[in-house]
Amino acid sequence: MYTADRKREISLEIQHQIPIILRPSIHSRRANLVVKFQDLYGFTVEGNVDDVNVLNEVREKVREQGRVWWSLEASKGANWYLQPQVFSIAEGIALKSSLKLSTLANAITLKRLIRKGIPPVLRPKVWFSLSGAAKKKSTVPESYYNDLTKAVEGKITPATKQIDHDLPRTFPGHPWLDTPEGHAALRRVLVGYSFRDSDVGYCQGLNYVAALLLLVMKTEEDAFWMLAVLLENVLVNDCYTTNLSGCHVEQRVFKDLLQKKCPRLSAHLEGLEFDVSLVATEWFLCLFSKSLPSETTLRVWDVLFYEGAKVLFHVALAIFKMKENELLLTHHVGDVIYILQQTTHHLFDPDELLTVAFDKIGSMTTNTLSKQRKKQEPAVLAELDQRLRRLNSIKVDDK
């Protein structure tokens, strides 16, 4: 039995604990308070008060970055960054002896500027030129897109059926995309491209990519050409073909890179029998548009359209790197997926992500990645062939 003094001590201890249980701190109340708000591109975002503060800070940085771009326009001349001589030197392209130092300086300046973010008002123009979309469009008659959309109107294919099925599921609730007008515009872009490239046709994931391109580029035709340059020049071949062979290769390359860049984490995840493709496949197919907040996604795309597909690996590795310590404590596959999903959905600060991606992951060249892809291709093709044989044998047995 407790003495009277001991009972009094216990009573005081309990009273001392009550405020902690019933009166959460201001910080925890703020953290648990869910706030809904619209981002720059019309998406409804859910976050806590701290998320809102981060987003406000990011928007102030965007305004500051815009002032930097306008200042450079004043000193270097309008559209200095669109000159064909100002090309990316990130991949170690051999510089001609005739290249002026000023051009080289502009190229370096442009690379730094793009990694810090292209102002939204300039984004359509900069993307269209630097990605190669403008050049691609210039090789066909001016009426190409209008002629294409008219020619395919009313035609029904497996691709058009899948597109029609996916339209209402593409960013539902968006004030423009989820309207008859938005659906019609997105359908024309996707159907048009499915006829332009019958090998790709349509692959789920492209609906999210094309939808975001429409929001940025403002016109269907420009969005179409951005999709074309993305699939035909920026990304690797066969990422969106029927068997997704290119995507399977990218996943194998990513797994190898994770092992090299984060060996402890890679070993831990392997011990849990966690396959990185469970999360990374969607990242690569949708180019993070379903995972990251839209403004963060577009900062990733700023660099993607200038530096190429290697950017996807940098960003994917950065997400794992940022949560490495937390992931090392997990015991179940479900915990890993939950942490990664929560992380990506609340990455409102693009600078935080891109700083890790380019400063802490280490360099990767397109040439190195190409070699790794070639190394993985035979195993992927053999696996896909074996899978096809199994499916065919099942069909024969069913008959």
N, C-alpha and C positions, 0 to 999 in steps of 0.2 A: 504493500500500500504506500501511496505517496504521502509525505508530510504536508502540512499546510503551506510551509514555505515553498516546497517543491511544486505544489499545485499552482501557487501564485506565479512561479517562474515559467511554468508551462503555459499558463494563461497569457503572460506577457509575450512569450515567444510566438504564440498563435496570433495575438493582436498585431504583433510586428509584421507577420507574414500577410495579413489580410489586405493591406493597401497594395502590396505587390500583386496579389491575385486579382483584386477587384478594381484597382486603379492603374491601368497600364500607363506607361510613360507617354508623354506627348509624342515622342519619336515613334513608338510602336503604334499609337493611334493613327498617326499620319501614314505609317507604312501600310496599315490595314484598310485605310480609307480608299475605296476604289473610285477613280475619277474617269469619266468618259470624255473624250475630246476628239476633234477632227484634226488630222494632220494636213500638211500643205497640199496633198493630192486627193483629199476628200475621204480618206479612210478613217473609220471610227476606231480609235485606239483606247484600250483600257489599261490603266496603270495607276500607281499610287501618286501621292503628292510629290514625292521625290522624283518620280519619272517625269512628271510635268515640269519640274524645275530643270531637270537635265535637258529636256526638249527645248525649253525656253533659252537655255544657255547655248544650245546647238544652233538655234535660229539666229541668235546674236552673232555667233561665229560665221554663219552663212552671210549675214549682212556685212561683216568685216571683210570676208573673203571677196564679196562682190566689189567692195571699194578698192581692194587690191587689183582686181581684174580691170576695173575702169581706169585706175591710175596707170596701169601698164599700157592700156589702149592709148592714153593721152601721150605717153612718152615714146612708145614703139610704133604707134600708128594703128588705125582701126583694123581689126581682123588680122593682126600680125601672126596670131597662132594658127591661122588657116593657110598660111603660105606653104606650098608643097615641099619646100626645102627644109622646113622645120619638122623633121621626122623623129620618131623615137629612136634613141640610141641605147635604150635599156637592154636590147638583146645583143649588143656588141657588133652592130652592123659596121662593116668596114667603111671608114670615113675617107672620102676622096680628098686628095691633096688640095683640090681647088675649093674645098668647103671653107667658107669664111668663119672666122672665130665668132662673129656676131650671130651667125646662124646656129652654131654649136651652142652658144650661150642661151639662145632662145629655146633650143630643144631641151636643154637642162632645166631652164626656168619653167617651161611648159609642163614637163614631167612632175616637177614639184608642185606646181599649181593644181594640176589635175588630182594628185593624191590628197590635196587639201580640200578639194571639192570645186566643182564647176557651179557657178551661180545658176539657180533654176531658170532665170530668164535667158541665159546664154546656152543652157544645156542642149536644146534641140539643134541649134546651129553648130555647136562644137562637136557633138556626137556625129551629126550627119556628115561632116567633113572628115574628121579624124578617123572615123571607123572605116571609111572607104565606101560608105553608102552613096554619097554624091557621085563618086566616080563610077560606081556600078550602074546607077540610074542613067548616067550620061551615055552609056554604051547602047541604049535601046531607044526606040522612038518615044517622043514625049507623051504620047497617048497610051503607052504600054499598059499601065495599071488600069485605066478606064476600059481599054479594049479587053483586057483579061477578065475583069469582073463581069463585063457584059457577056462575054463568050461562055462563061461557066454558070451564068445565072440559070437556076432551075435544074441543073444537073445533079443527079444523086449518085453518090459513091459511098463505100464504107467509111471513107474519111469524113464526108459531109454529114453522115448519120451520127458519127461520134462527136463531131463538132457541135451539132444541134443538141446533143445530149449534155455536153459540157458547158454550154453557154450560161444557163441559169446557175451553175455551180461555180462560176468564175467570179470571185470576190462578191458574194451575195451581200446585198445591203448597201453597196456603193451607190452614191447619189446619181452617177451617170452611167457607169458600166452596167449596173443592174436595172436598166430601163430598156424599152424596145429599141430606142435609138442606139444605145450603147451596144446591145446585143447584135444589132444589124451591122454596125461598123466593125465589131470584132469578127463577126462571121465572114464578112467580105474579105478581110485581111487573111484570115486563116484558110478559107476556102480557096482564095486566089493563090496562096502559096502552095496549097496541096496539089494544085494543078501545075504550078510552075516546076515543082520538084516531086515527081511521082515516087521516087525512091523514099523520100521522107513522108510524103502525103501529109498525115497529121499524127502527132504523138501527144498523148496527154502530158501536160506540163507546158506545152507551147501556148495554151490558152492564157495562162497567167503571164507569161513573158510578153505575148502580143498585147494583152490588156494594159500592162504597165507602159509599154512603148506607146500605145495610143494616148495615154494620159500625158506623157512627156512631150511627144512629137506634135501633138495637137491635130495633125491631119492623118487620114488613113493612108494616103500614098507614102508619106515619109515613114510612117510606122511599118508599112509593108517592106520598104527598102532597108530599114534597119533590121527587120527580121531576116531578110534575105542575106545581108552581109554577115549577120551573126551566125547563121547556119552554114553559110558557104565559105566564109573566110576567117571569122574570129574563133569559132569553136572547132574541135577536131571532127573529122568525118565520121559518119555512122552513129553519132550520138542519139539521133532521133529516128533511125530507120526501124523497120519492123522488129528486128531481133535485138535492137538496142546494143549492138556489139561494141560500139564506141563508148557507150556509157559504162558497160561492164569493164572495159579496159581501164577507163578513168578510175573506177572504184578500186581496182587492183593496184594501180599506181599510187592512189591516195593511201591505201593501206600500207604500202611499202614506205611512203614518205612519213607517215605517222610513226612507223617503227624507227626510222632514222632520226626524226626530229624530237620525238617524245618516247624514248625506248621504255621507260618505267611504266608510263601510262599504257602504251601499246601492249606490254606483257600482262598488265593487270586486266585489261579488257579481254585479252585472249583467254585468260584464266576464267573469266566469267562467261566465256563463249559468246561474247558480244561481237557481232559483225558490224563494222562501221558503215556498211552499205545500208543498214536499217535507217539511218538518218541522212547519210551523205548522198544517197541516190536522189532523193527529193531536192536536196540543196543544188546538185549539179544540173538536174533536168529543169528545174524551175528557176535556176540562177538566183537562189535565195529569196525569190519574190514571195513565196508562201511562208517563209520562216522569219525573216528579218522585217522590222518596221520599214515602210516604203522609203522613207528618206535615207535610211541606212543602206537599203538595197541599192538605191540610185547612186549613192556614193561609191559603192562597190562597182556598179556598172560604169561610172565615170572612168575608172581605172581599167576595167575590163575592155572597153572599146578602144583604149589607147595602147595598153600593154599586152593584151591577148589573154588566152585561156589559162595561163599560169596563175592569174589572179584568183581564180576559183580555188586552187590548191592553197594559196597563201591564206585566204579567208577561212576556208574549212579547217585548216591546221590551227589558225589563230583561235577559233572557237573552242577547240579541244584544249589548247594551251592555256587559255584564260581560266578554264575550270579544272585544270589538271589536279590540283590538290584536293578539291572536292570530289572529283571522279575517282581518285585513288582510294577513297574511303567507302565506295559503294560495294554492295555485296550481291546485287541483283541487276539483271539486264534492264528491268523496268525503271530502276532508280537512275541508271545512266541516261536512258531516253528522257525521263522527266527533267533531269538537270539540264540537258542540252536544249530541250524545247523551251523551258523557262528562260534559259539564258538568251536564246535567239529572239524570243518574242519581246524581251525587254532591253534589247541592245539599242537604246535610243541615241547613244553617243557614237557616231561613226568614227570619230577620231580615236576613241579608245580601241575599237576593233582594228582599224587600219594601222595604228601604231604597232600593235602586236604583230599584225600580219606582215609588215614590211621591215620592222626593226628588230623583232625577236625571233622570227622563224628562220631567218637566213635567206640567202639568195637562191633562186631557182631560175635557170635559163630555159627558154623554149627548146633549145637544142637538147639539153639534158632530159627534159620531159619527153621529147620525141623518141629518144633512145629507150627510155623506160617503157614507153607505150609499145614500141616494136618488140621489146622483150616479152611483154605480157600478151600480145595479140595471139600467138599460136595456141596458148592454153585456153584463152577465151573462146576462140573459134572451135577448138576441139570440144570444149564443154557444151557449146551451143549446138554443135552437130550431134553430139551424143543425146542431148535433150530432144532434138528433133526426131532422131531415130526412135527414141522411146515413145514419143507421142504417136508416131506413125504405126508402131507395132501395136499400141493400144487400140488405135482405130481399126486396124486389120482384125484384131481379136474380137472387137465389138461386132464386126460383120459376121 
